[in-house]
Amino acid sequence: MDAWPALEYAQWQDTALALQLRLQIAGKVRLAKSPWLNHSWHATFYVTARGLTSSPIPDGQRAFQIDFDFIDHHVVVQTSDGTHRTIALTPGSTAEFHAALMGALAELGIAVRIHGAPNEMADATPFAEDRRARPYDADAARHFWRALVQADRLLKRFRAGFTGKCSPVHLFWGSFDLAVTRFSGRVAPRHPGGIPHLPDPVTREAYSHEVSSAGFWPGDARYPHAAFYSYCYPTPAEFKARTVAPAEALFNEALGEFLLPYDAVRRARDPDAALLRFLETTYDAAAATGRWDRAALERSPERFQ
């Protein structure tokens, strides 16, 4: 298997949208059933050896989890008392998947009510009303997951060099990106909000403290290419002028972040080194221009290996 598969957004954008909507439905179940964690960390998914998982979700004195399997292409809802239901990942409408997942949860005795419309997407048609036929390209979904496996592996390696507050490596179903976020420890200026179909208080709590965030994103209509990204909030004026590596990494004015095309990484002589160089140099740009207390926040992971 190709460790770094081709991932051309134009060739799988319809499947990407269908998959994002299905992950939003499942993610909102985790959101509704979980205690609120800072920066919405209780709503995310995590990369597994077969796809993505919600991890255990509390339901009274038991737990359940929702797993997306991109090898056999199905969604499994399983409980800690040994019951489960399986939903095939196939072409079909968002409304059909919404009904199937909610039906599976009801059959398992899991009572849940979710906000029934997408977040952070231009089209916020309620899930139960979105009956448009949507494709599901199994090969494309599997390629996306395999790219996530590589990104997850290297983002975790990058995360190990930081001793300050840092998020897990997790997938946000709203923005549809795999992210890791480092914190300086200082309170940030009030965020202006304005993210489509996302309450401003949620955005402001997410950016309540200074951050340097990096991750992997499959692209969308604004930037139709898979890419690794890095940004900071607040953003010092000199941040975008910093020199970062490798040479293919550039600051995107429209998105307000550094981008490194996924193709530049997968075609590099040493993809791991190329991506780690991007993560380290963009973090260095954020920490240096933001005047972070780096001596108190960083360590060498090799000391413990």
Backbone bond lengths (Angstrom), bond angles and torsions (degrees), N, CA, C in turn:
res aa  C-N    CA-C-N  psi(-1)  N-CA   C-N-CA  omega(-1)  CA-C   N-CA-C  phi
1 M - - - 1.464 - - 1.516 110.20 -
2 D 1.322 115.95 139.90 1.458 122.13 177.70 1.524 108.44 -71.98
3 A 1.327 116.46 117.97 1.456 119.77 -178.05 1.521 112.18 -63.86
4 W 1.324 116.39 -32.51 1.461 121.81 179.74 1.535 107.97 -119.73
5 P 1.325 118.73 82.54 1.469 120.90 -175.02 1.522 112.11 -71.18
6 A 1.330 115.93 155.81 1.462 120.83 172.99 1.523 108.62 -63.24
7 L 1.336 115.84 141.91 1.461 120.79 -177.95 1.524 108.21 -145.01
8 E 1.332 115.79 78.66 1.467 121.67 -178.47 1.520 109.16 -86.89
9 Y 1.329 117.20 113.18 1.458 120.88 -174.86 1.525 112.16 -57.12
10 A 1.321 117.35 -40.51 1.457 120.43 -177.44 1.522 112.02 -61.25
11 Q 1.330 117.10 -27.01 1.462 120.95 -177.03 1.525 113.28 -86.17
12 W 1.327 117.55 -14.92 1.467 117.96 -178.00 1.525 112.87 -135.73
13 Q 1.328 117.90 17.44 1.459 120.93 -174.48 1.531 113.23 -60.33
14 D 1.334 117.81 -35.77 1.463 119.42 179.50 1.526 111.26 -69.37
15 T 1.324 116.59 -39.83 1.468 119.78 175.22 1.529 110.32 -66.83
16 A 1.329 117.21 -38.33 1.469 120.78 178.53 1.523 110.65 -59.87
17 L 1.329 116.69 -43.16 1.455 120.35 179.42 1.523 110.83 -66.01
18 A 1.342 116.70 -43.69 1.465 120.13 178.54 1.519 110.90 -60.52
19 L 1.328 116.69 -42.56 1.463 121.20 -178.96 1.524 110.93 -67.49
20 Q 1.313 117.60 -40.94 1.465 120.47 178.68 1.526 111.03 -61.10
21 L 1.329 116.68 -42.24 1.463 119.77 179.52 1.528 111.01 -63.94
22 R 1.325 117.41 -40.03 1.462 120.01 179.02 1.525 111.13 -67.46
23 L 1.322 116.91 -38.72 1.463 120.13 176.29 1.524 111.38 -66.54
24 Q 1.331 116.69 -33.24 1.465 119.24 177.58 1.523 110.43 -63.26
25 I 1.331 117.20 -42.80 1.457 120.10 179.65 1.524 110.45 -61.38
26 A 1.334 116.47 -49.43 1.464 120.16 179.41 1.526 111.19 -64.47
27 G 1.339 116.28 -40.05 1.458 119.55 179.87 1.511 112.61 -64.34
28 K 1.319 117.07 -35.04 1.461 119.93 178.42 1.526 111.90 -68.89
29 V 1.338 116.69 -26.83 1.464 119.50 173.48 1.524 109.44 -65.04
30 R 1.340 116.58 -46.60 1.470 119.11 177.48 1.526 110.54 -61.78
31 L 1.320 116.51 -42.30 1.464 121.76 179.71 1.526 111.03 -58.30
32 A 1.340 116.51 -45.30 1.459 120.81 -175.79 1.525 113.00 -70.84
33 K 1.326 117.87 -28.02 1.465 121.17 -173.16 1.529 113.61 -100.29
34 S 1.325 118.36 -4.11 1.467 121.41 -172.35 1.529 111.91 -110.28
35 P 1.326 117.86 149.21 1.467 120.43 171.98 1.529 109.91 -61.80
36 W 1.316 116.36 144.75 1.469 120.39 -177.87 1.526 110.28 -70.98
37 L 1.329 115.23 125.01 1.459 121.20 173.09 1.521 109.30 -105.70
38 N 1.331 115.12 154.76 1.463 118.59 179.56 1.531 110.91 -54.85
39 H 1.326 114.88 141.63 1.463 123.45 174.19 1.534 113.33 62.88
40 S 1.334 116.14 25.51 1.473 122.97 177.53 1.525 112.65 62.50
41 W 1.314 117.83 30.14 1.465 120.61 179.71 1.529 111.98 -69.88
42 H 1.320 118.03 -13.29 1.463 121.00 179.91 1.527 112.74 -81.90
43 A 1.326 117.99 -1.37 1.468 120.84 -173.92 1.521 113.38 -108.29
44 T 1.315 118.00 -3.71 1.459 121.81 -167.41 1.528 113.48 -86.89
45 F 1.342 114.68 170.57 1.466 122.65 173.10 1.529 109.20 -114.09
46 Y 1.340 115.48 163.26 1.458 122.09 -177.09 1.526 109.94 -129.59
47 V 1.330 115.97 147.34 1.462 121.69 179.57 1.522 109.66 -73.53
48 T 1.343 115.85 137.93 1.462 121.80 176.23 1.526 109.04 -124.44
49 A 1.332 116.02 179.14 1.457 121.95 178.73 1.524 112.48 -72.11
50 R 1.337 117.67 -5.72 1.455 121.45 178.43 1.525 113.00 -128.18
51 G 1.323 118.44 -11.55 1.457 119.15 -177.45 1.508 112.41 168.60
52 L 1.337 116.07 -116.89 1.455 122.20 -178.37 1.530 108.81 -137.87
53 T 1.330 115.83 148.08 1.459 120.42 179.49 1.521 110.90 -133.78
54 S 1.324 114.31 150.22 1.462 119.98 173.02 1.523 110.76 -76.90
55 S 1.347 117.22 -19.81 1.465 125.52 -165.69 1.534 108.07 69.53
56 P 1.336 119.53 171.32 1.467 120.22 -176.49 1.529 113.55 -60.13
57 I 1.332 114.81 134.55 1.461 123.39 179.59 1.523 107.71 -115.05
58 P 1.331 119.25 130.15 1.472 119.37 -178.19 1.524 112.34 -70.14
59 D 1.337 115.02 142.45 1.464 122.17 174.56 1.521 107.00 -146.04
60 G 1.326 116.05 85.09 1.450 120.41 -173.30 1.515 109.72 66.32
61 Q 1.337 116.97 -127.21 1.453 121.16 -179.26 1.524 112.90 -92.41
62 R 1.323 117.35 3.34 1.453 121.11 175.68 1.524 109.23 -117.01
63 A 1.312 115.30 -178.41 1.465 120.54 178.52 1.525 108.46 -139.01
64 F 1.319 114.91 159.03 1.457 120.42 173.48 1.516 108.11 -142.42
65 Q 1.315 116.60 164.95 1.455 119.99 174.92 1.517 109.48 -144.75
66 I 1.328 114.55 158.84 1.462 122.48 -179.36 1.516 107.57 -119.59
67 D 1.322 116.61 119.74 1.463 122.57 -177.82 1.519 110.80 -116.81
68 F 1.334 115.84 131.15 1.460 122.53 171.22 1.521 107.25 -97.73
69 D 1.321 116.75 119.90 1.461 123.20 -177.82 1.530 108.01 -105.63
70 F 1.342 116.86 113.94 1.462 120.94 -177.97 1.529 112.54 -100.28
71 I 1.332 116.04 14.28 1.459 120.91 169.75 1.530 109.05 -98.74
72 D 1.333 116.38 -51.98 1.464 120.72 176.65 1.527 112.70 -94.63
73 H 1.330 117.04 -7.60 1.467 123.88 173.80 1.526 112.85 60.32
74 H 1.318 112.71 65.47 1.444 119.27 171.14 1.526 109.27 -153.22
75 V 1.316 114.76 167.30 1.455 122.59 175.04 1.522 107.23 -110.92
76 V 1.322 116.24 130.53 1.463 121.21 179.26 1.526 108.88 -116.22
77 V 1.317 115.84 127.27 1.459 121.92 170.58 1.515 106.14 -105.60
78 Q 1.325 117.06 117.91 1.459 120.05 -178.23 1.520 110.13 -129.48
79 T 1.331 115.45 148.45 1.457 121.07 -175.44 1.520 110.60 -115.37
80 S 1.330 115.47 162.77 1.459 120.72 -179.06 1.526 112.33 -74.77
81 D 1.334 117.89 -8.03 1.462 119.50 175.45 1.523 112.48 -99.68
82 G 1.352 116.41 14.00 1.451 120.79 168.66 1.512 116.80 94.07
83 T 1.319 118.40 5.53 1.459 120.44 178.40 1.521 110.23 -99.32
84 H 1.338 116.50 159.05 1.460 119.62 178.98 1.517 110.44 -159.59
85 R 1.321 115.48 161.90 1.453 123.53 172.80 1.526 107.77 -138.00
86 T 1.338 116.22 147.63 1.461 121.94 -178.36 1.525 110.29 -122.94
87 I 1.337 115.56 136.80 1.465 122.61 178.69 1.522 107.69 -123.67
88 A 1.301 117.90 126.13 1.465 121.18 -179.29 1.524 110.70 -72.10
89 L 1.337 115.80 140.37 1.460 121.79 172.16 1.530 107.17 -90.96
90 T 1.317 115.53 103.77 1.456 122.97 -176.56 1.515 108.84 -140.50
91 P 1.331 118.65 169.17 1.465 119.78 172.40 1.530 110.63 -56.96
92 G 1.321 116.27 146.01 1.462 120.39 -179.21 1.514 110.23 160.72
93 S 1.298 116.21 171.38 1.464 120.68 -176.39 1.527 111.09 -81.03
94 T 1.320 114.15 161.39 1.462 120.43 174.28 1.523 110.16 -63.30
95 A 1.314 117.00 -38.23 1.467 120.81 179.39 1.522 111.07 -60.57
96 E 1.339 116.76 -39.67 1.460 120.07 179.49 1.525 111.32 -65.38
97 F 1.335 116.76 -42.86 1.466 119.04 179.05 1.526 110.35 -66.76
98 H 1.333 116.97 -41.37 1.464 121.06 178.27 1.533 110.28 -57.51
99 A 1.324 116.63 -46.16 1.464 120.11 179.99 1.522 111.18 -65.03
100 A 1.340 117.03 -40.03 1.463 120.66 -178.96 1.526 111.32 -65.42
101 L 1.342 117.44 -44.31 1.460 119.84 -178.83 1.527 111.06 -68.83
102 M 1.325 117.65 -44.55 1.454 119.83 179.51 1.530 110.63 -64.69
103 G 1.333 116.75 -35.59 1.460 120.03 176.67 1.513 111.88 -66.03
104 A 1.337 116.69 -41.37 1.465 120.47 178.64 1.526 110.91 -62.98
105 L 1.324 116.83 -42.61 1.461 120.50 178.84 1.529 110.56 -62.96
106 A 1.335 117.03 -42.39 1.462 120.47 179.83 1.528 110.62 -63.50
107 E 1.327 116.96 -40.95 1.464 120.21 179.00 1.527 111.76 -63.08
108 L 1.312 116.23 -29.08 1.462 121.03 179.08 1.527 112.54 -87.59
109 G 1.324 115.55 2.73 1.461 120.06 178.65 1.507 114.23 77.63
110 I 1.334 117.28 22.63 1.467 122.10 -179.21 1.522 108.37 -100.22
111 A 1.324 116.58 111.15 1.467 122.02 179.38 1.521 109.07 -91.09
112 V 1.321 116.55 124.79 1.466 120.25 -179.13 1.514 110.31 -154.03
113 R 1.306 116.28 142.74 1.472 123.29 173.09 1.507 107.27 -123.41
114 I 1.324 117.12 130.87 1.454 121.00 -179.36 1.529 110.18 -118.85
115 H 1.332 115.49 160.73 1.472 120.37 167.93 1.521 105.98 -68.66
116 G 1.330 117.00 116.96 1.457 121.11 -165.18 1.501 117.00 -88.99
117 A 1.329 118.65 29.64 1.471 121.19 178.92 1.520 109.36 -140.32
118 P 1.332 118.05 153.87 1.467 120.86 -178.60 1.525 113.05 -64.36
119 N 1.320 115.23 153.61 1.468 122.78 171.85 1.520 109.75 -112.29
120 E 1.333 115.33 150.66 1.468 123.39 173.99 1.536 112.60 60.21
121 M 1.321 116.88 26.82 1.457 121.32 177.73 1.524 108.12 -128.79
122 A 1.330 116.21 146.38 1.459 120.13 -177.05 1.526 111.56 -63.02
123 D 1.333 117.19 -38.58 1.455 122.07 -179.84 1.523 108.59 -98.12
124 A 1.326 116.75 111.42 1.463 121.09 -177.41 1.530 111.31 -107.13
125 T 1.337 117.08 35.89 1.460 120.32 174.70 1.523 109.57 -56.85
126 P 1.325 119.06 129.24 1.472 119.79 178.81 1.526 111.81 -54.39
127 F 1.311 115.85 142.11 1.467 120.71 -176.83 1.525 111.82 -54.59
128 A 1.317 117.15 -45.17 1.460 121.21 -175.34 1.524 112.58 -68.40
129 E 1.345 116.81 -15.09 1.467 120.71 -178.80 1.526 112.58 -105.58
130 D 1.317 117.49 -4.81 1.470 121.52 -176.66 1.527 109.28 -87.90
131 R 1.317 115.73 90.98 1.469 121.01 -175.75 1.524 112.93 -101.67
132 R 1.315 116.76 13.79 1.463 119.25 177.13 1.524 110.89 -65.99
133 A 1.312 115.52 136.80 1.470 119.94 177.40 1.522 108.95 -66.35
134 R 1.322 115.70 128.79 1.465 120.50 -179.32 1.522 109.17 -125.60
135 P 1.337 117.01 138.86 1.473 119.87 -179.28 1.517 111.06 -77.09
136 Y 1.302 115.12 164.65 1.462 121.27 167.95 1.521 107.03 -140.82
137 D 1.334 115.97 101.60 1.458 122.62 178.65 1.527 107.01 -88.73
138 A 1.326 116.62 104.83 1.460 120.99 -174.89 1.522 111.91 -61.11
139 D 1.333 117.40 -39.83 1.466 119.73 179.68 1.519 110.98 -63.51
140 A 1.333 116.81 -42.67 1.465 120.32 -179.76 1.523 111.01 -64.85
141 A 1.331 116.71 -42.39 1.468 119.81 178.47 1.521 110.84 -62.39
142 R 1.327 116.40 -39.59 1.460 120.13 178.73 1.527 110.81 -67.04
143 H 1.327 117.97 -40.67 1.465 120.88 176.98 1.533 110.92 -61.20
144 F 1.331 116.47 -42.12 1.459 120.52 178.16 1.524 110.51 -59.86
145 W 1.341 116.53 -45.99 1.460 119.99 179.16 1.527 111.05 -62.36
146 R 1.329 117.71 -41.24 1.461 119.71 -179.96 1.529 111.46 -64.96
147 A 1.337 116.89 -34.83 1.468 119.72 173.71 1.531 110.12 -65.99
148 L 1.343 116.83 -38.05 1.456 120.37 177.18 1.524 111.57 -63.21
149 V 1.324 117.19 -36.96 1.473 120.75 178.63 1.521 110.29 -59.02
150 Q 1.344 116.45 -44.39 1.464 120.01 179.91 1.528 111.08 -67.56
151 A 1.334 115.85 -43.93 1.467 119.82 -179.97 1.525 110.49 -63.13
152 D 1.319 116.96 -43.68 1.464 121.78 -179.63 1.527 110.68 -60.01
153 R 1.325 115.94 -45.07 1.464 121.22 -179.44 1.520 111.87 -58.94
154 L 1.324 116.83 -45.13 1.461 120.12 -174.99 1.527 112.58 -82.16
155 L 1.324 117.49 -31.98 1.456 119.13 174.10 1.524 110.85 -64.80
156 K 1.318 117.49 -35.27 1.471 120.37 176.17 1.523 111.00 -67.62
157 R 1.310 116.65 -37.91 1.468 119.52 176.97 1.527 110.08 -64.69
158 F 1.319 116.87 -41.84 1.460 121.65 177.05 1.529 110.68 -63.63
159 R 1.309 116.99 -41.86 1.467 122.03 -178.71 1.527 111.96 -59.84
160 A 1.332 117.44 -30.47 1.459 121.86 -174.56 1.521 113.49 -65.03
161 G 1.324 117.57 -16.17 1.455 120.20 -178.78 1.515 114.73 -89.47
162 F 1.346 117.13 14.10 1.463 120.27 -174.12 1.517 109.20 -128.12
163 T 1.344 117.10 129.29 1.461 120.79 -179.65 1.523 112.73 -103.35
164 G 1.320 117.90 -9.05 1.454 120.52 176.94 1.518 110.72 -76.77
165 K 1.328 115.91 -175.33 1.461 120.07 177.14 1.519 109.26 -61.10
166 C 1.339 116.32 131.86 1.461 121.10 -177.67 1.523 108.57 -149.53
167 S 1.313 115.88 140.59 1.462 119.95 179.02 1.519 110.82 -72.23
168 P 1.342 117.69 163.99 1.464 119.43 163.98 1.534 109.01 -65.74
169 V 1.315 116.62 170.08 1.462 120.86 168.14 1.526 105.40 -85.87
170 H 1.319 117.09 114.59 1.459 120.09 -172.59 1.525 110.73 -148.22
171 L 1.336 114.59 159.96 1.460 120.80 -177.87 1.518 109.94 -102.48
172 F 1.325 115.64 122.93 1.457 121.99 174.99 1.526 108.76 -90.00
173 W 1.336 116.64 120.34 1.457 120.10 -177.18 1.525 113.00 -77.52
174 G 1.320 118.09 -15.30 1.462 119.93 176.26 1.515 111.21 -71.80
175 S 1.320 115.96 -56.84 1.465 121.29 179.20 1.522 112.39 -87.81
176 F 1.338 117.83 -9.70 1.467 124.83 174.69 1.526 111.40 61.69
177 D 1.337 115.89 48.68 1.462 120.03 179.49 1.521 110.25 -137.48
178 L 1.320 114.83 150.67 1.458 122.45 174.27 1.519 106.95 -92.42
179 A 1.326 117.61 123.61 1.461 120.21 -168.58 1.518 112.20 -135.24
180 V 1.338 114.99 154.44 1.454 122.74 166.20 1.524 106.89 -136.73
181 T 1.325 116.49 135.95 1.464 120.95 -172.26 1.516 110.73 -127.97
182 R 1.323 115.55 126.20 1.461 122.42 175.58 1.529 109.04 -99.69
183 F 1.325 116.15 148.25 1.461 122.27 -177.45 1.530 110.10 -121.32
184 S 1.327 115.69 138.62 1.469 119.65 178.63 1.514 112.09 -76.04
185 G 1.342 116.81 -23.51 1.455 121.25 -175.04 1.518 113.19 100.22
186 R 1.336 116.95 -6.83 1.464 120.14 -179.41 1.520 110.72 -102.88
187 V 1.327 115.82 149.67 1.465 121.92 176.28 1.517 109.31 -68.43
188 A 1.343 116.94 140.58 1.468 122.53 -178.89 1.520 110.71 -97.75
189 P 1.334 117.46 159.54 1.468 119.85 172.35 1.526 110.43 -60.29
190 R 1.310 117.51 154.17 1.463 122.83 -179.79 1.528 110.05 -57.64
191 H 1.333 116.27 125.84 1.469 121.21 -179.53 1.533 109.15 -72.27
192 P 1.331 118.29 141.24 1.470 119.71 -178.27 1.524 113.87 -71.92
193 G 1.328 118.36 -15.10 1.463 119.85 -177.08 1.521 110.96 72.60
194 G 1.337 115.79 -151.60 1.458 120.18 176.71 1.516 115.40 90.60
195 I 1.344 118.94 9.20 1.463 120.70 176.27 1.523 108.16 -73.96
196 P 1.344 117.98 131.55 1.471 120.00 -174.88 1.527 112.95 -55.57
197 H 1.329 114.61 130.18 1.469 121.89 174.08 1.529 112.46 54.20
198 L 1.329 115.46 40.14 1.457 121.59 173.49 1.526 107.26 -138.53
199 P 1.334 118.54 122.27 1.463 119.59 -178.42 1.526 112.13 -56.39
200 D 1.315 117.23 134.24 1.464 120.60 -179.93 1.529 113.15 -56.58
201 P 1.347 120.51 -37.97 1.479 118.36 177.59 1.526 112.96 -59.63
202 V 1.332 118.08 -32.43 1.459 120.59 177.79 1.529 109.94 -67.40
203 T 1.338 116.23 -45.47 1.457 120.67 178.23 1.520 110.94 -61.52
204 R 1.334 116.87 -44.09 1.466 119.80 -176.65 1.519 111.66 -67.86
205 E 1.324 117.95 -34.05 1.464 119.31 175.43 1.526 110.60 -69.60
206 A 1.343 117.00 -36.55 1.466 120.38 178.81 1.517 111.21 -62.34
207 Y 1.335 116.69 -35.38 1.471 121.18 -178.09 1.529 111.07 -111.67
208 S 1.325 116.06 37.46 1.466 120.46 -179.61 1.521 112.24 -71.63
209 H 1.346 116.57 -22.18 1.459 121.72 -179.08 1.524 109.92 -129.20
210 E 1.324 116.09 157.83 1.462 120.60 -178.47 1.527 110.95 -61.36
211 V 1.333 115.27 136.71 1.466 119.06 -177.01 1.527 111.30 -136.10
212 S 1.317 113.74 155.78 1.458 123.58 162.90 1.516 104.97 -126.15
213 S 1.332 116.82 117.12 1.463 120.91 -172.97 1.515 110.16 -122.37
214 A 1.329 115.75 141.58 1.464 121.11 179.27 1.521 108.64 -140.60
215 G 1.336 115.34 158.18 1.451 117.39 179.30 1.513 113.35 177.92
216 F 1.329 114.05 -165.58 1.460 123.06 -178.50 1.519 108.80 -124.64
217 W 1.326 115.85 140.20 1.466 122.17 -173.11 1.528 108.15 -143.20
218 P 1.336 118.83 132.35 1.471 119.70 -177.62 1.516 114.49 -76.84
219 G 1.348 117.72 -7.47 1.452 121.32 -179.04 1.519 112.21 99.97
220 D 1.326 115.67 169.55 1.460 121.76 173.30 1.521 107.71 -156.14
221 A 1.334 117.61 -165.63 1.463 120.77 -175.36 1.526 112.12 -62.39
222 R 1.331 118.18 -29.14 1.464 120.88 -179.05 1.524 111.87 -72.15
223 Y 1.320 116.41 -34.81 1.455 122.90 -178.67 1.527 106.17 -144.59
224 P 1.317 117.72 87.94 1.472 121.27 -170.55 1.531 114.05 -80.23
225 H 1.315 115.38 55.40 1.465 121.04 179.24 1.530 108.21 -148.25
226 A 1.310 117.19 142.17 1.457 120.27 172.04 1.529 108.56 -68.00
227 A 1.339 115.84 141.52 1.461 118.78 -176.04 1.521 110.49 -157.88
228 F 1.321 114.78 156.47 1.451 122.45 165.51 1.524 106.86 -94.26
229 Y 1.331 116.42 146.26 1.466 119.92 -175.11 1.525 109.70 -133.98
230 S 1.325 114.71 163.73 1.461 121.41 173.30 1.523 108.25 -155.98
231 Y 1.334 116.12 132.04 1.458 120.99 178.06 1.518 108.84 -145.67
232 C 1.307 116.89 170.96 1.455 120.51 173.78 1.524 108.93 -137.97
233 Y 1.315 114.76 154.14 1.470 121.70 173.94 1.517 108.09 -137.92
234 P 1.357 115.88 129.22 1.466 127.39 -7.23 1.524 110.82 -65.97
235 T 1.328 115.22 166.12 1.463 120.66 -175.06 1.523 110.28 -107.58
236 P 1.338 119.00 104.84 1.464 120.46 177.21 1.530 110.88 -59.18
237 A 1.311 116.98 148.03 1.465 121.01 -177.16 1.520 111.79 -58.47
238 E 1.314 117.81 -32.12 1.465 120.90 -176.09 1.539 113.06 -86.33
239 F 1.320 117.18 -4.61 1.473 120.26 -176.27 1.531 111.52 -57.91
240 K 1.316 117.71 -49.79 1.467 120.54 -174.17 1.524 113.14 -68.66
241 A 1.333 116.93 -16.90 1.462 120.21 -178.97 1.524 112.49 -88.08
242 R 1.320 117.44 -5.75 1.457 120.03 -178.76 1.530 110.57 -68.79
243 T 1.318 115.90 148.91 1.462 121.52 176.46 1.525 108.61 -84.55
244 V 1.340 116.07 125.67 1.454 121.32 178.22 1.526 108.22 -124.36
245 A 1.319 115.73 170.47 1.464 120.80 -177.74 1.531 108.88 -132.54
246 P 1.341 116.59 158.61 1.468 129.27 -2.84 1.523 111.81 -73.99
247 A 1.322 116.06 -176.56 1.461 121.01 -172.07 1.521 112.63 -62.19
248 E 1.331 118.65 -25.85 1.468 121.32 -178.44 1.523 113.07 -74.20
249 A 1.329 117.94 -11.43 1.460 121.66 -179.54 1.519 110.35 -78.89
250 L 1.329 115.80 127.47 1.462 121.71 -178.13 1.523 110.22 -136.52
251 F 1.329 115.84 155.18 1.462 120.42 175.83 1.516 108.91 -83.22
252 N 1.318 117.38 127.58 1.464 122.98 178.59 1.519 108.52 -98.26
253 E 1.325 116.41 111.99 1.461 121.45 -175.93 1.528 111.71 -63.07
254 A 1.327 117.35 -40.85 1.460 120.77 -176.54 1.526 111.67 -64.21
255 L 1.319 116.70 -39.61 1.461 120.96 -178.28 1.528 112.82 -92.92
256 G 1.336 116.85 -16.17 1.462 120.83 177.45 1.509 114.40 71.14
257 E 1.355 116.50 36.48 1.455 119.89 -177.85 1.518 110.16 -155.96
258 F 1.327 115.21 160.71 1.462 120.19 172.58 1.525 108.62 -77.62
259 L 1.341 116.14 139.58 1.459 122.15 177.79 1.523 109.55 -126.50
260 L 1.319 114.93 138.23 1.458 121.93 172.80 1.525 106.67 -122.77
261 P 1.335 119.05 112.77 1.464 119.81 -177.74 1.529 112.08 -55.07
262 Y 1.311 115.69 136.76 1.471 121.43 176.35 1.521 110.32 -55.57
263 D 1.332 117.05 -39.81 1.465 120.09 -179.50 1.522 112.01 -62.04
264 A 1.341 117.10 -33.83 1.462 119.61 178.62 1.520 110.83 -65.05
265 V 1.322 117.05 -33.07 1.459 120.91 178.18 1.517 110.54 -74.91
266 R 1.339 117.27 -49.68 1.472 119.74 -175.08 1.524 112.09 -65.54
267 R 1.343 117.96 -23.88 1.457 121.22 -179.69 1.526 112.78 -95.91
268 A 1.329 116.57 -3.09 1.467 119.98 -179.36 1.529 110.22 -69.00
269 R 1.330 115.70 153.29 1.463 120.16 176.99 1.523 110.93 -59.04
270 D 1.341 115.98 -38.19 1.463 122.00 178.07 1.528 107.02 -131.55
271 P 1.348 118.88 89.29 1.460 120.82 -176.98 1.524 113.80 -56.89
272 D 1.329 117.03 -40.00 1.464 119.39 -179.60 1.529 110.89 -59.84
273 A 1.323 116.43 -47.49 1.461 120.50 -178.74 1.522 111.17 -64.09
274 A 1.327 116.88 -39.52 1.466 120.44 -179.04 1.525 110.81 -63.10
275 L 1.330 116.84 -46.71 1.463 119.24 -178.73 1.523 111.64 -68.48
276 L 1.323 117.74 -42.66 1.464 119.65 179.68 1.532 111.28 -63.35
277 R 1.325 116.19 -35.43 1.469 119.29 176.64 1.522 110.72 -63.41
278 F 1.336 116.68 -41.09 1.468 120.76 177.20 1.524 110.62 -62.46
279 L 1.310 117.34 -46.81 1.459 120.90 -178.34 1.527 111.41 -63.01
280 E 1.310 116.91 -42.83 1.467 120.08 -178.01 1.522 112.13 -70.51
281 T 1.343 117.89 -42.62 1.468 119.21 -175.81 1.527 111.65 -73.54
282 T 1.332 117.82 -32.53 1.476 118.82 178.02 1.526 110.41 -74.90
283 Y 1.331 117.19 -36.60 1.464 118.57 173.35 1.527 110.19 -63.37
284 D 1.338 117.03 -41.74 1.464 120.69 177.87 1.531 110.60 -58.18
285 A 1.334 116.46 -39.32 1.469 120.35 178.27 1.521 110.78 -63.15
286 A 1.336 116.62 -42.72 1.463 120.42 -179.74 1.523 111.39 -68.03
287 A 1.331 116.43 -46.75 1.460 120.30 -176.21 1.526 111.81 -68.57
288 A 1.335 116.77 -37.91 1.462 119.62 -178.99 1.527 111.33 -70.94
289 T 1.328 117.04 -48.21 1.470 118.87 -178.15 1.523 111.63 -73.11
290 G 1.351 117.31 -25.51 1.457 120.86 177.43 1.511 113.59 -89.01
291 R 1.343 116.09 -3.63 1.462 122.49 178.03 1.538 111.99 56.01
292 W 1.322 114.65 52.42 1.452 120.80 176.52 1.530 109.80 -74.60
293 D 1.317 117.03 153.74 1.464 122.49 176.25 1.531 107.74 -82.56
294 R 1.307 115.68 79.99 1.453 120.68 -169.75 1.529 112.85 -68.25
295 A 1.310 117.44 -31.55 1.466 119.60 179.65 1.529 111.35 -62.13
296 A 1.333 116.10 -30.12 1.459 120.45 -178.98 1.526 112.77 -88.93
297 L 1.339 117.47 -10.88 1.460 120.72 -171.02 1.517 115.22 -114.06
298 E 1.317 118.32 -11.47 1.450 120.44 -172.10 1.527 111.40 -122.78
299 R 1.339 114.94 156.46 1.463 121.60 175.98 1.527 108.65 -151.00
300 S 1.311 114.89 168.58 1.459 119.82 175.75 1.521 109.24 -96.84
301 P 1.329 118.56 112.76 1.470 120.03 -178.33 1.517 113.26 -59.89
302 E 1.334 117.26 -27.29 1.465 120.84 -175.71 1.531 111.92 -62.64
303 R 1.334 117.86 -22.32 1.460 120.49 -179.76 1.524 111.86 -59.53
304 F 1.336 117.33 -27.37 1.460 120.91 -172.48 1.530 111.77 -106.46
305 Q 1.315 117.52 14.04 1.464 121.01 -178.13 1.527 110.93 -111.07
